Amino acid sequence: MGFSSGLPLALTFGTLSYWLAELGVSRGSVSLWTRDVPFTPGSRRRGRDRGPNVLQRRKEAEIEAMLERHPDIHQAVVVPIDDELKFKKPVAFVMPRPGAAPSEAAIQQFALANAAPYLHPRRVWFVPEMPLAGTNKIDRQTLAKRAAALLTTS
C-alpha cells in the first residue's frame, strides 16, 4: 500500500500534536518537546533516583536481608566503605539476638554460603544497639564514620 499524494509523510498523516494526542501523550509533554532544552521522553518519570547511590543502597539492603536470616542475628546494617581496588566494599554492624554469641567468622561463612561472593561483608562488628538519627531511623552516616575509624585503628 503506497502513498502517492506527493506530500511529505508528516503532512500526509496530520499534525504532530494530533498524533501525539492519539497516542495519549499529554499537552504538557508536547510543550516540553518544543523548548530549547533537550528533553527525552520518560526522563521525568525516571527522576534523579537512578544513580550509583541508589544501586549501592539496594545492594546494602540485599545484604542486610540475607544477614537477618541468620538465626543469631536480630538486626544488621550494612554500610559501604572506600576501597582502593573495588571503589566501595560492604561492612556490617550486627545486633545479635539476646543470649546468642555469633562470631565474625561464622557470619562471614553464612554470608558466603547464602549470597554471591562480592556481597559478603568484609568486616562484621557487633553492637548492643543501633545509633538512631533525629528522625528515629538508623544513622548510617555515624556507622560509616565508626567503620572508617575502626578500620584505621586495626
C-alpha positions in Angstrom: 0.0 0.0 0.0 1.8 3.1 -1.2 1.0 6.8 -0.8 1.0 8.8 -4.0 -0.2 12.2 -2.8 3.3 13.7 -3.3 3.1 15.4 0.1 5.7 14.7 2.8 4.9 11.9 5.1 4.3 14.1 8.1 1.8 16.3 6.3 0.0 13.3 4.9 -0.7 12.0 8.4 -1.6 15.3 10.1 0.0 17.4 12.7 2.3 16.3 15.4 0.0 17.4 18.2 -2.9 15.4 16.6 -0.9 12.2 16.5 0.6 12.7 20.0 -3.0 13.1 21.3 -3.9 9.9 19.5 -1.1 8.1 21.3 -2.2 9.5 24.6 0.7 12.0 25.2 -0.4 15.0 27.3 -0.1 18.6 26.1 2.4 19.2 28.9 4.8 16.7 27.4 4.3 18.2 23.9 5.2 21.7 25.2 8.4 20.3 26.8 9.4 19.0 23.4 9.2 22.5 21.9 11.5 24.1 24.4 15.2 24.8 23.6 16.3 22.4 26.3 16.7 18.9 25.1 14.1 16.5 26.6 13.9 12.8 26.4 10.5 11.2 26.9 10.2 9.5 30.2 13.0 11.3 31.9 10.6 12.9 34.4 9.3 9.5 35.4 12.8 8.1 36.0 13.7 11.0 38.2 17.0 11.5 39.8 17.0 8.3 41.9 18.7 6.1 39.3 22.3 6.6 40.2 25.1 4.7 41.9 23.9 5.7 45.4 20.6 4.0 44.9 22.1 1.0 43.3 24.6 0.8 46.2 21.7 1.1 48.7 19.8 -1.7 47.0 22.9 -3.9 47.3 23.2 -3.0 51.0 19.5 -3.8 51.6 20.0 -7.2 49.9 23.0 -8.0 52.2 21.1 -6.8 55.3 18.1 -9.1 54.4 20.4 -12.0 53.9 22.3 -11.4 57.2 19.0 -11.1 59.1 18.1 -14.7 58.0 20.9 -15.9 60.3 19.4 -17.4 63.4 21.7 -15.5 65.8 21.2 -12.0 64.3 18.4 -9.7 65.4 19.3 -6.7 63.2 22.0 -6.0 60.7 23.1 -2.7 59.0 25.5 -2.7 56.1 27.4 0.4 55.1 29.9 0.9 52.3 33.5 1.9 53.0 36.0 3.2 50.5 38.3 0.7 48.9 41.2 1.3 46.6 40.6 -1.6 44.3 36.8 -2.1 44.4 35.7 1.5 44.9 33.3 0.5 47.7 33.0 -2.6 49.8 30.4 -3.6 52.4 31.0 -3.9 56.1 28.3 -4.9 58.6 27.2 -3.8 62.1 25.2 -6.6 63.7 23.0 -6.6 66.8 22.8 -10.3 68.0 19.7 -11.9 69.4 19.5 -12.0 73.2 21.5 -14.9 74.5 23.3 -15.5 71.2 27.0 -15.1 70.7 27.8 -15.3 67.0 31.4 -14.9 65.7 32.6 -12.7 62.8 33.9 -15.8 61.0 30.5 -17.7 61.4 28.6 -14.7 60.0 31.0 -14.3 57.1 30.7 -18.1 56.3 26.9 -17.8 56.4 27.1 -14.8 54.0 29.4 -16.7 51.6 27.1 -19.7 51.6 23.9 -17.7 51.1 24.9 -14.9 48.7 27.2 -14.0 45.9 30.9 -13.7 47.0 31.0 -10.0 46.2 28.1 -9.4 48.6 29.6 -10.8 51.8 30.6 -8.1 54.4 34.4 -7.8 54.6 34.2 -7.0 58.3 31.5 -7.6 61.0 31.2 -5.6 64.2 28.8 -6.4 67.0 26.9 -3.5 68.6 24.4 -3.6 71.6 22.1 -1.2 69.8 22.0 0.7 66.5 22.5 4.5 66.6 19.4 6.5 65.7 19.2 9.8 63.9 16.8 12.6 64.8 14.2 11.0 62.5 14.3 7.8 64.6 15.9 5.9 61.7 19.2 4.1 61.8 22.0 6.7 61.5 24.1 5.2 58.6 26.5 8.2 58.5 27.5 7.6 62.1 28.0 3.9 61.4 30.1 4.7 58.3 32.3 7.0 60.3 32.6 4.4 63.0 33.6 1.8 60.4 36.3 4.1 59.0 37.7 4.7 62.5 37.7 1.0 63.4 39.5 0.2 60.1 42.2 2.7 60.7 42.8 1.5 64.2 43.0 -2.1 63.3 
